[in-house]
Amino acid sequence: MSDKTITGQIVKINTPEDISGGKYRKLVFAVKNDEGYEGKEQLFAFEIFEAADKDKINNFLKFNKVGQVVEVSYEIRCNENAGRYFTSLAAWKIFAAKKEAASQPDPIDTPIEDEPPF
């Protein structure tokens, strides 16, 4: 398993879907950032998948909203069904992004004046 992490702004949160007659639930949300090639905007659609008796989706909806900057840890998954392949970005950890501390300039050394050699 190769876990990845990105930071970006939530731009869309879809309504949760029931899967397999309500046995499972899935939520798709989209995150964008400007970390693409040469600073271009890139968009990621993540899935949260859970058994119906779990609270991952409800917790996500409780603590996240469109416009929020988040850090998403995810894995790339691929599933096969009847000879067709489906790839998804499965989010497994979402946190509010840490604000970057304003970088403090390095202290400037006071020039030392050499005493004249005489």
C-alpha positions in Angstrom: 0.0 0.0 0.0 1.4 3.4 -1.0 -0.2 6.1 1.1 -0.1 9.7 -0.3 -1.0 13.1 1.3 -2.1 16.3 -0.4 -3.2 19.7 0.9 -6.0 21.6 -0.8 -9.3 23.4 -0.5 -12.6 21.4 -0.5 -14.6 22.6 -3.5 -17.5 20.0 -3.5 -19.1 17.6 -1.1 -21.6 15.2 -2.6 -24.6 13.7 -0.9 -23.7 10.3 0.6 -24.9 7.3 -1.4 -26.2 4.0 -0.2 -24.5 1.0 -1.9 -25.7 -2.6 -2.0 -29.1 -2.0 -0.7 -27.9 0.2 2.2 -25.2 -2.3 3.4 -22.5 0.3 2.6 -22.3 4.1 2.2 -20.0 6.2 0.0 -19.3 9.9 0.0 -17.3 11.7 -2.7 -15.7 15.1 -2.1 -13.4 17.2 -4.3 -10.3 19.0 -3.3 -8.2 21.4 -5.5 -4.8 23.0 -5.1 -2.3 24.8 -7.3 0.5 22.2 -7.1 0.1 20.9 -10.6 2.6 21.2 -13.4 4.0 24.7 -13.3 1.6 25.7 -10.6 -1.5 24.9 -12.5 -4.7 24.0 -10.6 -5.3 20.3 -10.1 -8.5 18.6 -8.9 -8.9 15.4 -6.9 -12.1 13.4 -6.2 -11.8 11.3 -3.0 -14.1 8.6 -1.8 -15.0 7.7 1.8 -16.4 4.2 1.8 -17.9 2.6 5.0 -20.2 -0.1 6.3 -23.6 1.4 7.1 -23.0 0.9 10.9 -19.9 3.1 10.9 -19.6 6.9 11.4 -16.7 7.9 9.1 -19.0 9.8 6.7 -21.0 11.5 9.5 -17.8 12.6 11.2 -16.5 14.0 7.9 -19.7 16.0 7.3 -19.6 17.2 10.9 -16.1 18.7 10.8 -15.6 19.7 7.1 -17.2 22.1 4.7 -16.7 23.6 1.2 -14.0 26.2 1.3 -12.0 24.6 4.1 -8.3 23.8 3.5 -7.6 20.2 4.5 -4.8 17.7 4.4 -6.0 14.4 3.0 -4.2 11.1 3.4 -5.3 8.6 0.8 -4.4 5.5 -1.1 -5.0 4.7 -4.8 -7.3 1.6 -5.2 -8.2 -0.3 -8.2 -11.1 -2.8 -8.4 -12.2 -5.2 -11.1 -15.8 -6.0 -11.9 -16.8 -8.2 -14.8 -13.6 -7.4 -16.7 -13.9 -3.6 -16.1 -11.4 -1.8 -13.9 -12.2 1.1 -11.6 -9.6 3.3 -9.9 -10.4 5.5 -6.9 -8.6 7.7 -4.4 -9.7 6.3 -1.0 -9.4 9.0 1.7 -8.7 7.5 5.1 -7.6 10.6 7.1 -8.7 14.2 6.7 -7.5 17.0 8.9 -7.7 20.8 8.8 -4.4 21.9 7.2 -1.8 23.3 9.5 -1.2 26.9 8.8 2.4 27.5 7.8 4.2 29.5 10.4 5.4 32.8 9.1 9.0 32.3 8.5 11.2 34.4 10.6 14.1 36.0 8.8 17.5 34.8 9.9 19.1 37.2 12.4 21.5 39.4 10.7 25.0 39.2 12.1 26.5 42.5 13.2 29.6 43.1 11.2 32.7 42.9 13.2 35.0 45.7 12.6 38.6 44.7 12.7 40.9 46.8 14.7 43.5 48.4 12.4 46.8 46.5 12.6 48.7 49.6 13.9 
